[in-house]
Amino acid sequence: MARYEIFVTYKNGIFDPPGATAERALANLGYEGVESVQIGKYIRLAGDVDLATVTEVCEKLLANPVIEDFRVETVEEA
Amino acid sequence: MARYEIFVTYKNGIFDPPGATAERALANLGYEGVESVQIGKYIRLAGDVDLATVTEVCEKLLANPVIEDFRVETVEEA
């Protein structure tokens, strides 16, 4: 069984609502040092699937290619 | 300025609604090989903050320690 880690992030220039909310909340809580927070998705996928299929699945379902980028990493078994 | 990557995942045994939804959708789309999908958060944080502060921020705001685990990694500047 293969394991993959997928990182989904907003494209540059696309507004990141959860990140902006976290930035404001941290400023309100007094964490002045925090300059930027970007919040994306961290997906772990396992199964009898190859990397090409996982990439296809990301494009179709797990990410929105219009506003998001994604990166797939294969997890090596110990 | 320091940069951190934070990975937030549901604790073992806690139901993961977005992951379960993705699993069902992938089965419906014909991706029979996919066995499990777990969806968490991938957060990038930058600022003049140390690791202890980032961990505190995760516990207070970015993760829900009751149902979620988190892992913080420092990003080395190139």
Backbone of each chain as ProteinMPNN parsed JSONL, in Angstrom:
{"seq_chain_A": "MARYEIFVTYKNGIFDPPGATAERALANLGYEGVESVQIGKYIRLAGDVDLATVTEVCEKLLANPVIEDFRVETVEEA", "coords_chain_A": {"N_chain_A": [[0.835, -1.197, 0.0], [0.537, 2.179, -0.873], [1.543, 5.363, 0.391], [0.703, 8.791, 0.648], [1.418, 12.266, 1.036], [-0.296, 15.269, 0.891], [-0.212, 18.667, 0.131], [-2.124, 21.426, 0.244], [-2.461, 24.675, -0.865], [-3.417, 28.144, -0.939], [-3.237, 29.881, -4.051], [-0.726, 32.325, -4.922], [-1.715, 35.627, -4.332], [-4.368, 35.055, -4.111], [-7.031, 35.512, -1.898], [-6.868, 34.459, 1.47], [-9.02, 33.384, 3.576], [-9.241, 31.909, 6.171], [-6.593, 32.151, 7.056], [-6.26, 34.947, 7.209], [-8.103, 35.52, 9.204], [-6.963, 34.187, 11.379], [-4.575, 35.664, 11.63], [-5.584, 38.175, 12.435], [-6.843, 37.453, 14.819], [-4.651, 36.598, 16.331], [-3.207, 38.964, 16.547], [-5.02, 40.415, 18.096], [-4.876, 38.909, 20.413], [-2.474, 39.636, 21.337], [-0.116, 38.717, 20.201], [2.156, 40.119, 18.761], [4.369, 39.704, 17.215], [3.838, 37.929, 15.16], [3.732, 37.783, 11.735], [2.598, 36.769, 9.345], [0.057, 34.409, 8.531], [-0.777, 31.518, 6.917], [-3.265, 29.371, 5.858], [-3.746, 26.162, 4.855], [-4.529, 22.926, 3.441], [-3.743, 19.736, 4.772], [-3.277, 16.675, 3.658], [-3.547, 13.212, 4.055], [-3.184, 10.355, 2.238], [-3.919, 7.012, 1.516], [-3.472, 3.865, -0.103], [-3.93, 1.485, -2.831], [-2.746, 2.994, -5.11], [-1.254, 4.877, -7.746], [1.166, 7.555, -8.224], [0.345, 9.206, -10.336], [-2.416, 8.844, -10.371], [-3.082, 9.881, -7.877], [-2.411, 12.539, -8.252], [-4.306, 13.206, -10.182], [-6.639, 12.87, -8.687], [-6.303, 14.909, -6.86], [-6.566, 17.135, -8.541], [-9.187, 16.83, -9.36], [-10.798, 16.6, -7.059], [-9.659, 17.047, -4.431], [-8.295, 19.452, -4.344], [-8.859, 22.825, -5.446], [-8.155, 23.753, -8.482], [-8.391, 26.265, -9.6], [-8.052, 28.224, -7.675], [-6.211, 27.179, -5.928], [-2.982, 25.761, -5.19], [-1.263, 22.616, -5.277], [0.838, 20.126, -3.724], [2.315, 17.008, -3.986], [3.649, 14.441, -2.005], [5.423, 11.414, -1.851], [5.247, 9.028, 0.694], [7.791, 7.348, 2.204], [7.957, 4.002, 3.237], [8.848, 2.831, 6.467]], "CA_chain_A": [[0.0, 0.0, 0.0], [1.315, 3.417, -0.971], [1.075, 6.49, 1.211], [1.047, 10.099, 0.092], [1.042, 13.48, 1.77], [-0.676, 16.311, -0.064], [-0.255, 19.991, 0.749], [-2.934, 22.308, -0.595], [-2.319, 26.061, -0.421], [-3.977, 29.131, -1.858], [-2.288, 30.472, -4.987], [-0.32, 33.698, -4.625], [-2.654, 36.649, -4.767], [-5.741, 34.664, -3.769], [-7.297, 35.808, -0.485], [-6.894, 33.277, 2.334], [-9.866, 33.828, 4.701], [-8.87, 31.401, 7.501], [-5.306, 32.733, 7.439], [-6.473, 36.343, 7.604], [-8.8, 35.493, 10.496], [-5.976, 33.807, 12.395], [-3.67, 36.807, 11.822], [-6.287, 39.194, 13.22], [-7.061, 36.922, 16.165], [-3.368, 36.587, 17.047], [-2.898, 40.358, 16.888], [-5.91, 40.766, 19.211], [-4.417, 38.197, 21.604], [-1.215, 40.229, 21.768], [1.051, 38.129, 19.545], [2.5, 41.147, 17.778], [5.47, 39.263, 16.361], [3.38, 37.11, 14.035], [3.524, 38.641, 10.568], [1.651, 36.196, 8.402], [-0.429, 33.053, 8.746], [-1.485, 30.994, 5.741], [-3.853, 28.098, 6.271], [-4.148, 25.28, 3.765], [-4.926, 21.586, 3.837], [-2.721, 18.693, 4.873], [-4.063, 15.477, 3.385], [-2.818, 11.944, 3.993], [-3.958, 9.427, 1.417], [-3.295, 5.69, 1.443], [-4.205, 2.9, -0.924], [-3.22, 0.914, -3.977], [-2.86, 3.989, -6.165], [0.045, 5.431, -8.11], [1.285, 9.0, -8.084], [-0.451, 9.871, -11.377], [-3.806, 8.805, -9.921], [-3.226, 10.802, -6.754], [-2.406, 13.887, -8.834], [-5.62, 13.355, -10.82], [-7.608, 13.011, -7.595], [-6.124, 16.265, -6.321], [-7.124, 18.104, -9.492], [-10.634, 16.661, -9.481], [-11.598, 16.608, -5.843], [-9.07, 17.476, -3.162], [-7.921, 20.862, -4.444], [-9.555, 23.597, -6.474], [-7.017, 24.283, -9.24], [-8.601, 27.662, -9.96], [-7.532, 29.119, -6.631], [-5.27, 26.51, -5.034], [-1.884, 24.919, -5.653], [-1.032, 21.469, -4.4], [2.116, 19.428, -3.845], [2.151, 15.628, -3.508], [4.891, 13.757, -1.645], [5.281, 10.002, -1.537], [5.799, 8.713, 2.007], [8.544, 6.088, 2.175], [7.668, 3.141, 4.385], [10.042, 2.599, 7.3]], "C_chain_A": [[0.874, 1.252, 0.0], [0.695, 4.504, -0.098], [1.569, 7.8, 0.622], [0.66, 11.197, 1.075], [0.799, 14.569, 0.735], [-0.816, 17.631, 0.689], [-0.991, 20.923, -0.2], [-2.843, 23.72, -0.029], [-3.013, 26.986, -1.416], [-2.882, 29.618, -2.798], [-1.908, 31.87, -4.519], [-1.357, 34.679, -5.152], [-4.107, 36.307, -4.488], [-5.935, 34.889, -2.263], [-7.495, 34.512, 0.303], [-7.716, 33.622, 3.58], [-9.473, 33.222, 6.051], [-7.531, 31.971, 7.981], [-5.458, 34.162, 7.928], [-7.158, 36.423, 8.96], [-7.83, 35.162, 11.626], [-5.015, 34.961, 12.671], [-4.316, 37.857, 12.726], [-6.466, 38.727, 14.665], [-5.762, 36.939, 16.968], [-2.954, 38.001, 17.438], [-3.74, 40.786, 18.096], [-5.472, 40.104, 20.516], [-3.055, 38.708, 22.077], [0.034, 39.614, 21.15], [1.48, 39.036, 18.391], [3.561, 40.66, 16.792], [5.03, 38.503, 15.122], [3.058, 38.016, 12.85], [2.522, 38.066, 9.58], [1.305, 34.762, 8.774], [-1.175, 32.642, 7.489], [-1.986, 29.604, 6.103], [-4.335, 27.324, 5.051], [-4.547, 23.922, 4.3], [-3.746, 20.633, 3.81], [-3.457, 17.368, 4.774], [-3.153, 14.263, 3.363], [-3.712, 10.94, 3.289], [-3.213, 8.102, 1.343], [-4.138, 4.775, 0.578], [-3.329, 2.343, -2.028], [-3.391, 1.845, -5.165], [-1.471, 4.535, -6.482], [-0.001, 6.965, -8.061], [0.429, 9.748, -9.113], [-1.926, 9.93, -10.966], [-4.032, 9.803, -8.786], [-3.264, 12.248, -7.268], [-3.762, 14.192, -9.487], [-6.709, 13.619, -9.771], [-7.518, 14.407, -6.967], [-6.792, 17.284, -7.231], [-8.649, 18.048, -9.522], [-11.386, 16.964, -8.202], [-10.946, 17.301, -4.649], [-8.611, 18.937, -3.173], [-8.794, 21.521, -5.5], [-8.483, 24.304, -7.302], [-7.18, 25.744, -9.664], [-7.947, 28.597, -8.936], [-6.449, 28.488, -5.759], [-4.154, 25.803, -5.803], [-1.831, 23.686, -4.762], [0.298, 20.81, -4.723], [1.905, 18.028, -3.263], [3.521, 15.056, -3.171], [4.582, 12.301, -1.337], [5.94, 9.733, -0.192], [6.501, 7.368, 1.909], [8.207, 5.288, 3.426], [8.958, 2.875, 5.159], [10.48, 1.138, 7.178]], "O_chain_A": [[1.824, 1.365, 0.774], [-0.517, 4.545, 0.113], [2.704, 7.903, 0.158], [-0.298, 11.067, 1.837], [1.597, 14.76, -0.183], [-1.453, 17.701, 1.74], [-0.534, 21.177, -1.314], [-3.116, 23.938, 1.152], [-3.172, 26.647, -2.589], [-1.728, 29.754, -2.39], [-2.671, 32.524, -3.807], [-1.816, 34.563, -6.288], [-4.983, 37.162, -4.611], [-5.091, 34.494, -1.459], [-8.193, 33.597, -0.136], [-7.15, 34.112, 4.557], [-9.374, 33.973, 7.021], [-7.357, 32.242, 9.169], [-4.864, 34.549, 8.934], [-6.836, 37.289, 9.773], [-7.868, 35.776, 12.692], [-4.675, 35.213, 13.827], [-3.689, 38.363, 13.657], [-6.269, 39.493, 15.608], [-5.772, 37.259, 18.156], [-2.416, 38.219, 18.524], [-3.235, 41.441, 19.008], [-5.667, 40.661, 21.596], [-2.545, 38.26, 23.104], [1.145, 39.964, 21.548], [1.21, 38.763, 17.222], [3.638, 41.149, 15.665], [5.767, 38.437, 14.138], [2.214, 38.907, 12.95], [1.691, 38.794, 9.039], [2.144, 34.007, 9.265], [-2.094, 33.333, 7.048], [-1.229, 28.766, 6.592], [-5.214, 27.773, 4.316], [-4.867, 23.783, 5.481], [-2.873, 20.714, 2.945], [-4.176, 16.981, 5.695], [-2.102, 14.284, 2.721], [-4.851, 10.706, 3.694], [-2.001, 8.083, 1.128], [-5.362, 4.894, 0.532], [-2.151, 2.681, -2.145], [-4.101, 1.522, -6.117], [-0.619, 4.642, -5.6], [-1.057, 7.572, -7.881], [-0.143, 10.793, -8.806], [-2.599, 10.937, -11.185], [-5.055, 10.487, -8.746], [-4.043, 13.07, -6.786], [-4.29, 15.296, -9.358], [-7.576, 14.474, -9.952], [-8.53, 15.002, -6.595], [-7.493, 18.182, -6.765], [-9.319, 19.068, -9.685], [-12.484, 17.52, -8.239], [-11.604, 18.057, -3.935], [-8.549, 19.579, -2.125], [-9.39, 20.848, -6.342], [-7.957, 25.334, -6.882], [-6.203, 26.388, -10.046], [-7.368, 29.623, -9.293], [-5.835, 29.173, -4.942], [-4.356, 25.314, -6.915], [-2.301, 23.713, -3.624], [0.814, 20.917, -5.835], [1.371, 17.889, -2.162], [4.455, 15.173, -3.965], [3.607, 11.992, -0.653], [7.07, 10.162, 0.041], [5.878, 6.362, 1.569], [8.175, 5.827, 4.532], [10.026, 2.713, 4.568], [11.464, 0.734, 7.798]]}, "seq_chain_B": "MARYEIFVTYKNGIFDPPGATAERALANLGYEGVESVQIGKYIRLAGDVDLATVTEVCEKLLANPVIEDFRVETVEEA", "coords_chain_B": {"N_chain_B": [[13.552, 36.984, 10.282], [11.498, 34.337, 11.336], [10.354, 31.193, 10.07], [7.691, 28.872, 10.085], [6.244, 25.626, 9.739], [3.164, 24.117, 10.241], [1.412, 21.251, 11.133], [-1.731, 20.06, 11.39], [-3.689, 17.542, 12.686], [-6.423, 15.23, 13.019], [-6.842, 13.552, 16.129], [-6.061, 10.082, 16.758], [-8.822, 7.95, 16.426], [-10.689, 9.932, 16.559], [-13.41, 11.17, 14.754], [-13.145, 12.1, 11.36], [-14.56, 14.281, 9.516], [-14.248, 15.748, 6.912], [-12.354, 14.074, 5.69], [-13.682, 11.586, 5.61], [-15.787, 12.238, 3.918], [-14.38, 12.788, 1.553], [-13.326, 10.242, 1.06], [-15.673, 8.768, 0.499], [-16.614, 10.176, -1.73], [-14.554, 9.695, -3.557], [-14.745, 6.928, -3.876], [-17.247, 6.842, -5.081], [-16.591, 8.096, -7.464], [-15.169, 6.165, -8.669], [-12.578, 5.548, -7.902], [-11.342, 3.024, -6.73], [-9.09, 2.054, -5.516], [-8.238, 3.724, -3.49], [-7.769, 3.774, -0.092], [-7.802, 5.15, 2.377], [-8.427, 8.493, 3.441], [-7.259, 11.283, 5.036], [-7.9, 14.409, 6.324], [-6.344, 17.291, 7.231], [-4.952, 20.319, 8.625], [-2.678, 22.556, 7.053], [-0.422, 24.768, 7.963], [1.272, 27.795, 7.461], [3.434, 29.84, 9.097], [4.819, 32.993, 9.761], [7.189, 35.269, 11.181], [8.522, 37.353, 13.859], [8.942, 35.347, 15.995], [9.438, 32.838, 18.495], [9.948, 29.249, 18.753], [8.635, 28.261, 21.013], [6.617, 30.123, 21.408], [5.149, 29.769, 19.072], [4.224, 27.182, 19.469], [2.568, 27.634, 21.659], [0.664, 29.3, 20.485], [-0.464, 27.495, 18.723], [-1.718, 25.75, 20.503], [-3.559, 27.449, 21.676], [-5.052, 28.652, 19.585], [-4.725, 27.752, 16.845], [-4.995, 25.011, 16.682], [-7.223, 22.5, 17.976], [-6.762, 21.197, 20.926], [-8.22, 19.224, 22.171], [-9.322, 17.483, 20.31], [-7.486, 17.395, 18.289], [-4.15, 16.755, 17.05], [-0.947, 18.362, 16.795], [1.945, 19.303, 14.889], [4.951, 21.009, 14.815], [7.216, 22.437, 12.578], [10.345, 23.933, 12.046], [11.222, 26.097, 9.454], [14.03, 26.096, 7.542], [15.921, 28.787, 6.382], [16.851, 29.388, 3.002]], "CA_chain_B": [[12.184, 36.471, 10.452], [11.448, 32.871, 11.372], [9.227, 30.575, 9.369], [7.301, 27.581, 10.639], [5.156, 24.866, 9.123], [2.394, 23.442, 11.291], [0.544, 20.212, 10.584], [-2.774, 19.761, 12.371], [-4.414, 16.328, 12.275], [-7.316, 14.691, 14.048], [-6.272, 12.491, 16.956], [-6.539, 8.733, 16.463], [-10.109, 7.619, 17.025], [-11.624, 11.052, 16.387], [-13.988, 11.14, 13.41], [-12.603, 13.119, 10.46], [-15.652, 14.448, 8.535], [-13.839, 15.992, 5.529], [-11.685, 12.881, 5.162], [-14.702, 10.576, 5.318], [-16.508, 12.716, 2.739], [-13.504, 12.577, 0.397], [-13.267, 8.788, 0.797], [-16.926, 8.368, -0.129], [-16.67, 10.781, -3.062], [-13.599, 9.004, -4.432], [-15.34, 5.621, -4.196], [-18.317, 7.101, -6.052], [-15.971, 8.464, -8.734], [-14.538, 4.98, -9.25], [-11.205, 5.336, -7.42], [-11.512, 1.94, -5.76], [-7.825, 1.764, -4.846], [-7.993, 4.608, -2.342], [-8.268, 3.143, 1.129], [-8.13, 6.122, 3.414], [-8.078, 9.895, 3.239], [-7.381, 12.064, 6.269], [-7.71, 15.809, 5.95], [-6.028, 18.183, 8.336], [-4.567, 21.673, 8.221], [-1.27, 22.839, 6.776], [-0.341, 26.192, 8.282], [2.588, 28.42, 7.371], [3.44, 31.014, 9.976], [6.078, 33.723, 9.691], [7.248, 36.431, 12.051], [9.58, 37.365, 14.863], [8.425, 34.556, 17.112], [10.229, 31.629, 18.711], [9.211, 27.991, 18.654], [7.754, 28.113, 22.175], [5.444, 30.969, 21.159], [4.357, 29.136, 18.019], [3.54, 26.049, 20.095], [1.502, 28.218, 22.483], [-0.338, 29.782, 19.538], [-1.166, 26.306, 18.222], [-2.59, 25.229, 21.556], [-4.622, 28.412, 21.975], [-5.866, 29.148, 18.493], [-4.656, 27.119, 15.526], [-5.472, 23.627, 16.779], [-8.088, 22.215, 19.118], [-6.037, 20.086, 21.541], [-9.133, 18.172, 22.63], [-9.551, 16.51, 19.239], [-6.454, 17.443, 17.255], [-2.718, 16.795, 17.334], [-0.229, 19.218, 15.855], [3.398, 19.146, 14.811], [5.534, 22.25, 14.303], [8.565, 22.318, 12.02], [10.992, 25.194, 11.688], [11.674, 26.099, 8.065], [15.36, 26.706, 7.422], [16.023, 29.711, 5.251], [17.819, 28.935, 1.994]], "C_chain_B": [[12.181, 34.951, 10.389], [10.203, 32.363, 10.65], [8.962, 29.188, 9.946], [6.227, 26.945, 9.772], [4.479, 24.07, 10.224], [1.426, 22.473, 10.621], [-0.454, 19.823, 11.662], [-3.572, 18.57, 11.858], [-5.363, 15.917, 13.392], [-6.58, 13.621, 14.841], [-6.822, 11.143, 16.499], [-7.866, 8.485, 17.162], [-11.133, 8.733, 16.932], [-12.114, 11.042, 14.94], [-13.518, 12.351, 12.605], [-13.632, 13.349, 9.342], [-15.176, 14.77, 7.114], [-13.149, 14.785, 4.902], [-12.687, 11.819, 4.761], [-15.493, 10.958, 4.072], [-15.683, 12.482, 1.479], [-13.418, 11.097, 0.051], [-14.511, 8.323, 0.044], [-17.001, 8.899, -1.556], [-15.733, 10.058, -4.022], [-14.114, 7.625, -4.815], [-16.427, 5.805, -5.245], [-17.762, 7.45, -7.43], [-15.22, 7.292, -9.369], [-13.094, 4.751, -8.838], [-11.234, 4.285, -6.312], [-10.245, 1.686, -4.946], [-7.579, 2.587, -3.593], [-8.601, 4.003, -1.084], [-8.62, 4.135, 2.211], [-7.645, 7.517, 3.033], [-8.286, 10.6, 4.578], [-7.043, 13.507, 5.931], [-7.499, 16.669, 7.189], [-5.641, 19.545, 7.811], [-3.057, 21.785, 8.049], [-1.107, 24.349, 6.909], [1.099, 26.67, 8.145], [2.538, 29.725, 8.146], [4.808, 31.681, 9.889], [6.031, 34.911, 10.623], [8.421, 36.343, 13.003], [9.079, 36.653, 16.106], [9.294, 33.31, 17.256], [9.316, 30.399, 18.726], [8.227, 27.818, 19.819], [6.477, 28.933, 21.979], [4.537, 30.331, 20.116], [3.575, 27.946, 18.595], [2.359, 26.528, 20.936], [0.334, 28.671, 21.608], [-1.144, 28.606, 18.957], [-2.161, 25.8, 19.257], [-3.792, 26.141, 21.791], [-5.576, 28.644, 20.828], [-5.887, 28.262, 17.254], [-5.103, 25.661, 15.538], [-6.414, 23.516, 17.972], [-7.511, 20.99, 19.821], [-6.939, 18.962, 22.053], [-9.268, 17.079, 21.559], [-8.431, 16.456, 18.196], [-5.044, 17.362, 17.831], [-2.087, 17.822, 16.406], [1.269, 18.994, 15.972], [3.928, 20.438, 14.203], [6.931, 21.962, 13.774], [9.092, 23.698, 11.685], [11.498, 25.083, 10.254], [13.017, 26.814, 8.001], [15.377, 27.622, 6.211], [17.102, 29.232, 4.285], [19.029, 29.888, 1.978]], "O_chain_B": [[12.786, 34.354, 9.498], [9.157, 33.013, 10.628], [9.887, 28.436, 10.251], [5.414, 27.632, 9.154], [5.142, 23.428, 11.04], [0.721, 22.823, 9.675], [-0.074, 19.318, 12.719], [-4.07, 18.585, 10.733], [-5.132, 16.22, 14.562], [-5.783, 12.868, 14.282], [-7.909, 11.067, 15.927], [-8.016, 8.776, 18.349], [-12.315, 8.513, 17.195], [-11.316, 10.92, 14.01], [-13.497, 13.476, 13.104], [-13.575, 12.669, 8.317], [-15.646, 14.132, 6.172], [-13.336, 14.506, 3.718], [-12.563, 11.216, 3.695], [-15.832, 10.096, 3.261], [-16.209, 12.035, 0.46], [-13.435, 10.734, -1.126], [-14.413, 7.576, -0.929], [-17.395, 8.183, -2.476], [-16.086, 9.835, -5.18], [-13.942, 7.195, -5.956], [-16.522, 5.021, -6.19], [-18.382, 7.14, -8.447], [-14.696, 7.413, -10.476], [-12.441, 3.851, -9.367], [-11.163, 4.606, -5.125], [-10.308, 1.17, -3.83], [-6.796, 2.19, -2.73], [-9.804, 3.753, -1.024], [-9.632, 3.978, 2.894], [-6.606, 7.689, 2.396], [-9.36, 10.518, 5.174], [-6.011, 13.783, 5.32], [-8.357, 16.757, 8.067], [-5.966, 19.892, 6.675], [-2.276, 21.192, 8.793], [-1.592, 25.113, 6.074], [2.027, 26.035, 8.646], [1.708, 30.596, 7.882], [5.836, 31.007, 9.938], [4.971, 35.499, 10.838], [9.208, 35.398, 12.967], [8.825, 37.276, 17.137], [9.82, 32.79, 16.272], [8.089, 30.506, 18.713], [7.126, 27.296, 19.638], [5.387, 28.489, 22.34], [3.313, 30.345, 20.252], [2.413, 27.732, 18.25], [1.291, 25.917, 20.933], [-0.831, 28.454, 21.943], [-2.349, 28.717, 18.732], [-3.299, 25.465, 18.93], [-4.896, 25.673, 22.067], [-6.776, 28.815, 21.043], [-6.948, 28.041, 16.67], [-5.541, 25.136, 14.514], [-6.389, 24.357, 18.872], [-7.735, 19.863, 19.378], [-6.459, 17.865, 22.337], [-9.322, 15.892, 21.881], [-8.425, 15.583, 17.328], [-4.777, 17.83, 18.938], [-2.635, 18.119, 15.345], [1.782, 18.56, 17.003], [3.412, 20.908, 13.189], [7.734, 21.316, 14.446], [8.385, 24.529, 11.115], [12.129, 24.092, 9.886], [13.127, 27.986, 8.359], [14.896, 27.257, 5.138], [18.144, 28.73, 4.708], [19.962, 29.688, 1.2]]}, "name": "protein", "num_of_chains": 2, "seq": "MARYEIFVTYKNGIFDPPGATAERALANLGYEGVESVQIGKYIRLAGDVDLATVTEVCEKLLANPVIEDFRVETVEEAMARYEIFVTYKNGIFDPPGATAERALANLGYEGVESVQIGKYIRLAGDVDLATVTEVCEKLLANPVIEDFRVETVEEA"}
